[in-house]
């Protein structure tokens, strides 16, 4: 089966490599010539465990191809996925210009039946705009080519994307014709054989499902962060509270961890977009607006704890070490990360900021330039520090040598934004320890 995926970002590249792994012949398309040339040599522009091997394997097998020209390959395809970016506008709505540019190109070039699938995260109603854009271009050409539009939102977790794609909780597909459903059923046959859930529904419901899912997860995170902050005030332990409520099968344990806020490419953007969709339709999503407010406040919680630890002293000139820059482990993605908020707050306070992350150093340098000091390892970042802040729970941060840190740090102060350390252990080594919700 021949399919094309327009956009070689996180979603497009992972999807392309995984579809190729299931036996489809996949052509990935991007306007960035440098990226495409690098991908032809199996050079991956993002960090995702296992992706480089999967791309190299399927390139060698001839099932995965890369090009900059959609028109050159469009009429060889049976399905075209749109997986370009939908960055948020200033009002929080998803910017659809790249999606609609692809739709316009499709309308300008197709000569046979094709299924056009939106895989980018898009608001409800986008598929109608995609259909109308393609139809307008066909009318301009004076041709009558049949096509269908469908929606197939992705539910990939960065750092675990290949497993999520190959062994999904569910595959959601929105269609409005039997012909499109038959085509997509054929593409997803390997998943059906393995008894994974492929759920067909109408297109608006599929588009809404993506936003609703991410917004629910964001809600659980902000809820637990709110509870954690209250726990501190009343003398409770949020970890024990989490265990108590998570054991209720109606609630479950996932996404109930308190911390210093969520970030990434999905949750912040999708929450904003769903709020804007509701506003545009005359309805206010009050719960999600609160979720967003809580999260923005939570990203600054460690900075407030840091100021309190210094009892109101001026932070100017203090050396602060940050462990973790990516918004979560197993990725180099810093979009909307707590680390960005923290670095800017520390920089504005006049601190000297030393940072280390196993994968996100290059991305941090691209964003922050020379405003912070980049270190080769976690211990170098903490050397001479007046405070150590843990922002991302990478595995290599879980069992540090506290005696070594105690000898090298100027002040034995640790602020744990992910609640991964044991207070008693740190106190035994003479550290002052602060976390979230205890």
N, C-alpha and C positions, 0 to 999 in steps of 0.2 A: 504494500500500500504506500502510495506517495503522499507525503504531507509536507507542508512548509510552515515554518514558525518565524514570524516577523518580530524581531527584537531578541537580542542575545544578552539581555540582562539576567538577573537571577532566575526569574521564572522561565524565560524562554530557553536559556541554555540548559538548565536542569531538565526541563520537559523534553527538549530535543534529544538530549543524550539518552534519556530513559525510554522514550518512544523508539529510538533506534535500537536500544538493547532488547526491546520486545519484538524486533523484526521488521519494523517499518523503515522505509527509506525516507530520511528526513533532510530537508534543506533549511538551514537556519540563515536568516537574512538580517543584515544590519547596515545602516548608512555609514557607520564608522569604519573606514577602510583599514585603519591601523589595527583595530580590534579583530576584524575578519582575517587579516593576514596572519595575525598572531594565533588565532584559533585554528587556522589551517595547519599550524605547526604544533598544535596541542598545547599552546600557551594560554592558560586560563586567567581571565582578568579578575576573578573573585576567588575567595577562599571558601571552599565547601568540601568537607571530607569525602574523598572517593571520586569527586567529579573529574579530576584531571585524568585518572586512569580510565574512567568510563568514556570520556571524549576520545582519548587516544585509541582505545580498543575499537570503537565504532567508526572512527575515521579510517583506520587501517582496514576494517572490514568493508568499507565503501557504503555503509548505511547512513553515515552522517557527513553532510557537506555544508560548506559555508560560502555565501556570496553577498554582494552588496546590491544586487539587482533583482527585485521582485518581478518586474515585467519579463525578464529573460527566462524565468522558470515557472511562471504562474500557471500556464496552461498544461504543464506536466503534472499538476497536483490534483488530488481529489479533495483534500481538506487544507484550508489555510487557517492557522491560529494567529490571532493578533495578541502579542505579548509585550507590547511597548509600554513605556512608563505612563502613569497617570498622576503626575505630581499635583499636590494641593495648590489651589489658587489662594490668594490672600483671605478670601472669605471662607476657606475650608472645603470648598467644592473641588471635585476631581477635575483636573484639566484634561479634556478629551481631544485636544488638537492632534496629538500624535496618532491616536486611535482612528480618528476620522481622516487623517492624511493617508493612512494605510487603506481605509475603505475606499477613498477616492482613487487611489492607484489601482485597486482591484477592479473598480468599475470601468476604469479607462482601458483595461487590458484583457479581461476574461473573454474567452470565446466559447466556453463550454460550461456545463453544470459544475458547480463547486459548492462546498459547505464552508462558510466563513464563521469561525468560532472566536468569540472574545474570551481570552484567558486572562487578560489584564483585569485588575479589580476595577469595576466600573459601576456607577450608580444605576438604579433601576430605570429602565427606559433607554439605556445606551444602545441596545441591540436594534431598537427602532431607528435610531439615528444612523447607525451603521447601514442598515437596510436601505434607508432613504438616500443616503449618500451614494451607495453603489448604484441604485436604481436611477438616480439623477444623471450619473455619468453614462450609464447605458443609454438613456434617452437622448443625451447629447450626441452620442455616436449613432443613434438611429438603429440600434440593434436590440433584439429581444432574446437575451440569454437567461436561462433559468438558473437560480441560485437560492440557497437557504442561508439563514443566519442562525447561529446557536450560541449558547453561553456555557462555558465549562470552567468555572472559577477554580483557582488552585488553593490548596490548604497545606502548603509546604512549610515546615519549620526550618529556619536557617540552622545549619549545623547537623540536621538530620533529614535533609531534603530528599536524598536518593531513596532512603528507606521509606519515607512518607509516600513518595511517588510509586515505588514498586510494590509496597504493601500498605495500601491506603486504608484508613478507617472507612472512607466512603469516597466515591466519585460522583459528583453532582453535575448533571448535564441538563440544560434547558433547551428544548426544541419546540418547533411549531409545525413540524411536518413529519410524516412517517418516513419519507425518503431520507431526511437528515438523521433521524433516529437510527435507521438501518445502517447508514454509513458510519455513524459514531459507535454503534454496537460492534461493528466489524473491527474498528480500530481498537476498542477496549476489550476485544474477545479474550486476550491473554489474562485480563483481570477477572473476567467472568468465569473462565476455566478454573481459576484459583479460588473461586467463591468469594471474591471481594464484592462489597456492595456498590453497584452502579445504579444510581437513583436518577431516573428520568422525571422531569417535571416541566412546567411551563417556563418560559424564559424569564419573566419578571421575578418569579419565585427563586430561580437559580441565582439571579443577580443579587437579590436580597439576602439569600442564605449566606453568602460570603461576608457581607457587612455585619449581619446579625451574629455570626459565629465569632468573629474577631471582637466585636463589641461586648459580647457576653464574657469572653475571656478577660478583656480589659476591665470589665466591671468587677470580676472576682478579685483581680489584683488590687484595684483601688479600694474595694471593700475591706480587704485584709489589711491594707496599709492604714486605712482609717481606724480599724479596730486596734492595730498595733500601736498607733499613737495614743489611743485611749488607754490601752494596757499600761503604757508607761506612766500615765497620770494616776491610775488607780492601783498600781502595784501588781498587776497581773503579768503573766508570761505568754506572749502571743504564740510561741511554739506549742505550748500545752493547749491553748485555746484552739489552735489549728488542728491538733490531733483529736481534740474532743469533737469538733464539728465535722471534721473530715471523715470520721468513722460513721457518720450518718450516710447511709447509701443514697439518700435523696440529694446529698450535697457532693460527697466524694472529696478526695484529697488534692486533685490536680488544680494548679493555679491558685492555691491558697497560701503561697509563701509571701510573707511580708518582706519588704526591701526598700530600696531607695528609688523606686519608680520604674516604669516600663518605657522602652523606646523601640527603635527598629523602623523598618520600612512599612509595616502593616498597621499595627494597633493605633498609633497616633493619627495616621492619615485616614484610616478607615472610620475611626470614631468621629473625626471632624466631618468627613464626607457624609456619614449617615445623619449626623445632626443637621447638616445643611440641607440634605434631601427632605428631611422632615419639615424644617423651617420653610422651604420652598413650597411645601404642600399644606402650609397653614397649621402645622402641628409642632409642638415643642417637646423634644425628648429630654425631659428634666433629669432623669436618672443618668443618661449619658453625659449631659452637661456637667453634672456633679462628678462623674468619673473622671472627666478631663481636668476639672479644677483640682481634684485631689491629687492626680498624677503630677501635674505641674508643680504643686506645692511640695510633693514628696521628693522630687528631684533636688530640692534645696535643703532637705532635712539634715544631711550630714554636714553641710556648711554651717547650719545653725548650731548643731552639736559641737562643731569645731570651735566656733566663737564662744560658746558656753564653757568649753573645756579650758579656754584661756581666760576665763573670768572677765571678759570685757576688755582684755588687753588688745592693743593694736596688733593686727596680724601682719602688718607690713614687715617684710624681711624674713618672715618665718618660712622655713623649708618644709614643704608638704609633698609626700610621696603618694602617688596614685597607682594602685595595682588594678589593672583592667580598664580598657578604653572602649571596647566593643560593647554594644547594648546587651549582648549575651555571650556565653561561651561558644566556641566552635564556629566563629564567624569573624570576619574583619569589618563588619558593617557597623558604622558609628552613627548612622542616621537617628536623630532624636535621642541619642544616648545620654544617660545621666552624666557621664564623664564630660561631655561638652558643656553642660550647665555648670558643673563643678569647676572645670578649668577656667572658665570665664569669670566665675565668682572669685576664685582664688587670685587670678591675675588682676582683677579690678581692686582686690584688697591689698595688692602689693606683695603677694607671696612669691617665693621661688618654687616653681612646680616641677617635680621630677616624675616622669611617667614610664611605665612599662606594661606592655601587653604582648602575649605570644604571637598575635597575628595582625593587630591593627596599628602598628607603629607607622607604617607607610601612609595609611589613610589619615592618621592623626597629623602627621607632618604636612600632608596636603591641605588639611583644614586649618591647623593652628600655626603653621610655619615655625618660626624660631621663638615663639612666646614661651615654650616650655622646654625642659631639658629631657632629652631622650636617652634612655638607659638600656644597656644590653641585657640586663636580667633583673629580677625582682629585688635582689639584695643590693645591687648598685643603686636602684631607685631609692631605697630606704636609707642608704648611707648618709649620716648627718642630718636626717630628717627630724623635725620637731613633731611631726604627726604622720601616721600611715593610714591611708584610707583605702579600703577594699571596695571596689565598685562592680567588678565582674567576677563571678565565681568559677574561674578557670580551675581545672583540676590541680595544676601545679602550685596553686596558692593554698591548697587545703591543709598541707602539713609543713609549714615553714619551720625553720630552725630558730626558735624564739631566743635561745641563748645568743646566737650569732647576731640577731637583730637587736637584742638588748645591748650588746657591746658597741654596735655601729650607729644606733640612733641617738640623736642629741637629747630627745625626750621620749620616754617609753609610753607613747600614746597611740592607741589603735582604735579606729572607727570603722566598724564592720557593717557595710551597707547591704550585706546579703545573709547575715546571721549564720555564718559557717564555722565560727570559732567558739571555743568553750571559755566562758568568763573565768571559771575557777583556774583553768590551766594558765591563762594569761596572767591572772593575779599572782599565781605562784612564781611566775618569772618576773614579777615586779612591774607588769604593764598596767596602765590605766586603760580600761576597755569599755567602749560604748557600742551598742548595736541598735536594732530597730525593734521596739515593742517589748522590751524587758527592763 
